[in-house]
């Protein structure tokens, strides 16, 4: 594949990057806004996510129906998501419709935020919160994350609470929008079969009125919670446990080592947790992954077990972690995890849609470009010694677990 | 754009199919065997699922762990499992490792150890998964809706039942394996950066001498329309609807696909627009097409809080019924555009193509190229779709709700 990386910054501060692939059968584009739950104050908890919904509710040039209809007319594979640290609006279309997609996405970035739409959409958000209330494997992370991060903004809830959403006013959302959706806090990412010159010309024109402003993000030290906690919920059939331990950030050179390490311990196939818990039928799910975020990172795990052997299961899970922390990993399991990761990276990189996400996210973190092959090489060049460095901080001795149990 | 599909059937009934995607570094395959919940023996519900897990626990000359290490060692990303009508063994990997990987999968399905010592782990895991369903109300709703809708064994859940899982033994499962696993109806579909010569040669070496009669699939039958409620303490009421649609491959199949696109194609489609955008009743609402061999049906879903459940079901059923009045030109074109672009984008992924090929062969007897499906969708006019809807779209609903209390009124008058 003849891939070409392109980047520029417009006068208003908007960054545009692209990975051009002339052989691709589609083109993907996405606005990555460097804002999320971690950038919210408690009086507007959930505003980033609610705003993400409102961005589909019309602009000076388009009604809400226009936006939905146009996406459909473009045959776009499109959506948006909000995380703790970014909000992303994206779509993929056939190459000849790329220009129209970009017109739509760019226009959406300057929404009307009308009161009547705000009122209706509030109900949708409250339904979304109610939906997640029925998912204990989600709820345990929502609560566990807040407690583990212990006052650090990465512990903020993405959805907010029923109370915070009910109390939120349109003007607060407007103020948040104006502060966070400044062009210098946004990244437009392209992947696949697009025309760079046409894009630049088009986006420069469409965004000429966008005003930069000063946007900041705080990076306090993480003083994470450790220990064991549980909550009771009589309606549950199973015990759902979320596990957290301090990891490394998305800017840290050890992030690949942390990811491979987590895969050795808790991948869905052939990992240490698989053999200790799932293979034996003690748990129907037992996993660990590593989540590297802006300035800080964490290992995140999950296990689901029957109430009667929950203590045994949790003890085994911890033994697995501490065994690795103390004695490290062997080179064969390391090599297997590297290969599995390489396959996953290859597959995700094969479509513009899949490529868009990692391209934009990694650029937001590190302001540099890595091709899929660069990342695969980095994975293969990561040695066991680097895992030893990650483990030298004794992350699993600082483990925090939260269980939701029926009694 | 799409490459010609190659296919071959060996004399024992085993079918191999390839869609070459020479520009890809990866390859994906799906090995489909017509062994699923519909053919689980009476009193042994869940046995396809337990068997599927047990098969991986040692095969050929490799122990359970050695087999897993071999697969991970070449970086295979595994997928699959047992469903209603068939089980799949699917994998994505770098193209150069296809031959050794298929050797491992051939051992899994043809020379599994089925060791007594590994049985309990597989069974207990299935029991745990069945328990976990209770903490996942949406999934639970659909398992129950299927049971309420089908009169034939198609209502069986691949999760099995407590009794069925409790009753099976290593001996009953082994005899099930001997009887049910065979090359008849088995398909190996491959998509990605590999050549037909190599794929055919590997398949021949690994599967052409396989023998066995297998089992027949049961006929489909459904219950009369009706409404029921499952009581469970949840925040949201889960609403599920099932109704008959067009049989896969039959006249009207593509018309129905386009009509469903008008209902559910995107955020501008009828369901999202009427139920969520205009009324704010739900976060999630959808209608999807489901196909089993010789039968097609539609499943619709909405999740909402108790006080809005009656209105939500009313609006949902109203939209499902209104489709019989036809669609507008504009709506049709949007639905068509959506389906066509989705096809092209699926055509970029080896995994998506491999599973589509296997499914086509199972449901239709032949694989379809992306171009063929595009041509069929492009050929239909507004008149075609509307005349199909007015003559043949007469939905009879099976409705199931799950939540803390039943709906105030019956929606099916």
Boltz contact constraints between the chains, C-beta under 6 A:
constraints:
  - contact:
      token1: [A, 25]
      token2: [B, 344]
      max_distance: 6.0
  - contact:
      token1: [A, 25]
      token2: [B, 348]
      max_distance: 6.0
  - contact:
      token1: [A, 26]
      token2: [B, 345]
      max_distance: 6.0
  - contact:
      token1: [A, 68]
      token2: [B, 267]
      max_distance: 6.0
  - contact:
      token1: [A, 68]
      token2: [B, 268]
      max_distance: 6.0
  - contact:
      token1: [A, 69]
      token2: [B, 268]
      max_distance: 6.0
  - contact:
      token1: [A, 71]
      token2: [B, 266]
      max_distance: 6.0
  - contact:
      token1: [A, 72]
      token2: [B, 265]
      max_distance: 6.0
  - contact:
      token1: [A, 72]
      token2: [B, 266]
      max_distance: 6.0
  - contact:
      token1: [A, 72]
      token2: [B, 268]
      max_distance: 6.0
  - contact:
      token1: [A, 72]
      token2: [B, 334]
      max_distance: 6.0
  - contact:
      token1: [A, 72]
      token2: [B, 338]
      max_distance: 6.0
  - contact:
      token1: [A, 73]
      token2: [B, 334]
      max_distance: 6.0
  - contact:
      token1: [A, 75]
      token2: [B, 337]
      max_distance: 6.0
  - contact:
      token1: [A, 75]
      token2: [B, 338]
      max_distance: 6.0
  - contact:
      token1: [A, 75]
      token2: [B, 341]
      max_distance: 6.0
  - contact:
      token1: [A, 77]
      token2: [B, 345]
      max_distance: 6.0
  - contact:
      token1: [A, 94]
      token2: [B, 341]
      max_distance: 6.0
  - contact:
      token1: [A, 120]
      token2: [B, 280]
      max_distance: 6.0
  - contact:
      token1: [A, 123]
      token2: [B, 280]
      max_distance: 6.0
  - contact:
      token1: [A, 124]
      token2: [B, 280]
      max_distance: 6.0
  - contact:
      token1: [A, 124]
      token2: [B, 283]
      max_distance: 6.0
  - contact:
      token1: [A, 127]
      token2: [B, 282]
      max_distance: 6.0
  - contact:
      token1: [A, 127]
      token2: [B, 283]
      max_distance: 6.0
  - contact:
      token1: [A, 128]
      token2: [B, 283]
      max_distance: 6.0
  - contact:
      token1: [A, 130]
      token2: [B, 235]
      max_distance: 6.0
  - contact:
      token1: [A, 130]
      token2: [B, 236]
      max_distance: 6.0
  - contact:
      token1: [A, 130]
      token2: [B, 305]
      max_distance: 6.0
  - contact:
      token1: [A, 131]
      token2: [B, 236]
      max_distance: 6.0
  - contact:
      token1: [A, 131]
      token2: [B, 283]
      max_distance: 6.0
  - contact:
      token1: [A, 131]
      token2: [B, 303]
      max_distance: 6.0
  - contact:
      token1: [A, 133]
      token2: [B, 235]
      max_distance: 6.0
  - contact:
      token1: [A, 134]
      token2: [B, 137]
      max_distance: 6.0
  - contact:
      token1: [A, 134]
      token2: [B, 234]
      max_distance: 6.0
  - contact:
      token1: [A, 134]
      token2: [B, 235]
      max_distance: 6.0
  - contact:
      token1: [A, 134]
      token2: [B, 236]
      max_distance: 6.0
  - contact:
      token1: [A, 136]
      token2: [B, 135]
      max_distance: 6.0
  - contact:
      token1: [A, 235]
      token2: [B, 233]
      max_distance: 6.0
  - contact:
      token1: [A, 236]
      token2: [B, 135]
      max_distance: 6.0
  - contact:
      token1: [A, 237]
      token2: [B, 131]
      max_distance: 6.0
  - contact:
      token1: [A, 237]
      token2: [B, 134]
      max_distance: 6.0
  - contact:
      token1: [A, 237]
      token2: [B, 135]
      max_distance: 6.0
  - contact:
      token1: [A, 238]
      token2: [B, 131]
      max_distance: 6.0
  - contact:
      token1: [A, 238]
      token2: [B, 132]
      max_distance: 6.0
  - contact:
      token1: [A, 238]
      token2: [B, 135]
      max_distance: 6.0
  - contact:
      token1: [A, 269]
      token2: [B, 78]
      max_distance: 6.0
  - contact:
      token1: [A, 270]
      token2: [B, 68]
      max_distance: 6.0
  - contact:
      token1: [A, 270]
      token2: [B, 72]
      max_distance: 6.0
  - contact:
      token1: [A, 279]
      token2: [B, 121]
      max_distance: 6.0
  - contact:
      token1: [A, 280]
      token2: [B, 121]
      max_distance: 6.0
  - contact:
      token1: [A, 281]
      token2: [B, 121]
      max_distance: 6.0
  - contact:
      token1: [A, 281]
      token2: [B, 124]
      max_distance: 6.0
  - contact:
      token1: [A, 281]
      token2: [B, 125]
      max_distance: 6.0
  - contact:
      token1: [A, 284]
      token2: [B, 125]
      max_distance: 6.0
  - contact:
      token1: [A, 284]
      token2: [B, 128]
      max_distance: 6.0
  - contact:
      token1: [A, 284]
      token2: [B, 129]
      max_distance: 6.0
  - contact:
      token1: [A, 284]
      token2: [B, 132]
      max_distance: 6.0
  - contact:
      token1: [A, 304]
      token2: [B, 132]
      max_distance: 6.0
  - contact:
      token1: [A, 336]
      token2: [B, 72]
      max_distance: 6.0
  - contact:
      token1: [A, 336]
      token2: [B, 73]
      max_distance: 6.0
  - contact:
      token1: [A, 339]
      token2: [B, 75]
      max_distance: 6.0
  - contact:
      token1: [A, 340]
      token2: [B, 72]
      max_distance: 6.0
  - contact:
      token1: [A, 340]
      token2: [B, 75]
      max_distance: 6.0
  - contact:
      token1: [A, 342]
      token2: [B, 75]
      max_distance: 6.0
  - contact:
      token1: [A, 343]
      token2: [B, 75]
      max_distance: 6.0
  - contact:
      token1: [A, 343]
      token2: [B, 77]
      max_distance: 6.0
  - contact:
      token1: [A, 343]
      token2: [B, 93]
      max_distance: 6.0
  - contact:
      token1: [A, 344]
      token2: [B, 77]
      max_distance: 6.0
  - contact:
      token1: [A, 346]
      token2: [B, 25]
      max_distance: 6.0
  - contact:
      token1: [A, 346]
      token2: [B, 26]
      max_distance: 6.0
  - contact:
      token1: [A, 347]
      token2: [B, 26]
      max_distance: 6.0
  - contact:
      token1: [A, 347]
      token2: [B, 92]
      max_distance: 6.0
  - contact:
      token1: [A, 350]
      token2: [B, 24]
      max_distance: 6.0
  - contact:
      token1: [A, 351]
      token2: [B, 348]
      max_distance: 6.0
  - contact:
      token1: [A, 351]
      token2: [B, 349]
      max_distance: 6.0
